[in-house]
Amino acid sequence: MRIDGPALLVRIYVGEADHHGGKPLYQAIVELLRDRGLAGATVLRGIEGFGANARLHTTRLLRLSEDLPVLIEAVDAEDRIRAILPELDEIVGDGLITLEKVEVLAYRGTGPAGEG
């Protein structure tokens, strides 16, 4: 797959404790993006944050949380990102989905896993 030039970045903000179909929501989202052939996705675990309900989620020692913020990011061509949005909207309950125009300067891989 080749991507260069204008593209879209989708960011999906959810909680670590959120689930869909018996698995963590972030895992279900990554599997969905992979199944739909998107270029790639990254999951980032936050150390502190709050959402619409303003409840603080933190890793601070005196206030351990089992529902830390999780961010899933994916970049691909605009039409491919927009095509997946209805499915993302369906499985993300509490959370936030944003889009941002980006310019891809380089997207390189060595081929399928296990190849050089």
C-alpha positions in Angstrom: 0.0 0.0 0.0 1.2 3.5 -0.8 0.2 6.7 0.8 1.7 10.1 0.1 0.4 13.6 0.0 -3.0 14.7 1.5 -4.6 12.2 3.9 -6.8 12.2 7.0 -5.9 11.3 10.6 -8.7 9.9 12.7 -8.3 10.0 16.5 -10.6 8.0 18.7 -10.6 8.7 22.4 -12.0 6.0 24.7 -11.5 4.6 28.2 -9.4 1.6 29.0 -12.4 -0.1 30.7 -14.7 0.3 27.6 -15.5 -3.0 25.9 -17.2 -4.1 22.7 -18.1 -7.7 21.8 -16.4 -9.1 24.8 -13.0 -7.5 24.3 -11.4 -4.1 25.1 -12.9 -1.4 22.8 -9.5 -0.3 21.6 -8.7 -3.8 20.5 -12.0 -4.1 18.7 -11.3 -0.8 16.9 -7.8 -1.8 15.8 -9.2 -5.1 14.5 -11.9 -3.3 12.6 -9.4 -0.9 11.0 -7.2 -3.8 10.1 -10.1 -5.8 8.6 -11.1 -2.9 6.5 -7.6 -2.6 5.1 -6.5 0.7 6.6 -2.8 1.5 6.4 -2.2 1.1 10.1 -3.3 2.1 13.6 -1.6 2.9 16.9 -3.0 2.7 20.4 -1.7 5.1 23.1 -2.4 4.7 26.8 -2.7 8.0 28.6 -1.5 8.7 32.1 -4.2 11.2 33.0 -7.3 12.8 31.4 -11.0 13.5 31.7 -13.9 13.4 29.2 -17.4 14.6 28.9 -18.3 13.7 32.5 -15.3 15.6 33.8 -14.3 12.7 36.0 -10.4 12.6 36.3 -8.7 9.4 35.4 -5.1 9.2 36.5 -2.1 7.0 37.3 -1.1 9.0 40.3 -0.2 6.7 43.2 -2.9 7.9 45.6 -5.6 7.7 42.9 -5.0 4.6 40.8 -7.5 4.2 37.9 -8.5 1.2 36.0 -10.1 3.3 33.3 -7.2 5.4 31.9 -7.6 7.3 28.7 -6.8 5.4 25.5 -6.2 7.1 22.1 -6.3 5.2 18.8 -4.9 6.9 15.8 -5.0 5.9 12.1 -3.9 7.8 8.9 -5.1 6.9 5.4 -6.5 8.4 2.3 -9.6 10.5 3.0 -12.1 8.2 1.2 -10.8 5.2 3.2 -11.1 7.0 6.5 -14.5 8.4 5.8 -15.8 5.0 4.7 -15.1 3.5 8.2 -16.6 6.4 10.2 -20.2 5.0 10.4 -18.8 1.7 11.8 -16.6 3.6 14.3 -19.6 5.7 15.4 -21.6 2.6 16.0 -19.1 0.9 18.3 -17.8 4.0 20.2 -20.3 4.8 23.0 -18.7 7.2 25.4 -15.8 8.8 23.6 -14.6 11.2 21.0 -13.8 10.8 17.3 -11.9 13.6 15.5 -10.6 14.1 12.0 -7.6 16.1 11.0 -6.2 16.8 7.5 -2.6 15.7 7.3 0.1 15.5 4.7 2.0 12.1 4.5 5.6 12.6 3.8 6.7 9.0 4.0 4.9 5.6 4.6 7.2 2.7 4.4 7.1 -0.9 5.4 9.2 -4.0 4.8 6.3 -6.1 3.6 4.2 -8.7 5.5 5.3 -9.6 9.0 8.3 -11.8 9.0 9.7 -10.5 5.7 13.0 -8.7 5.5 
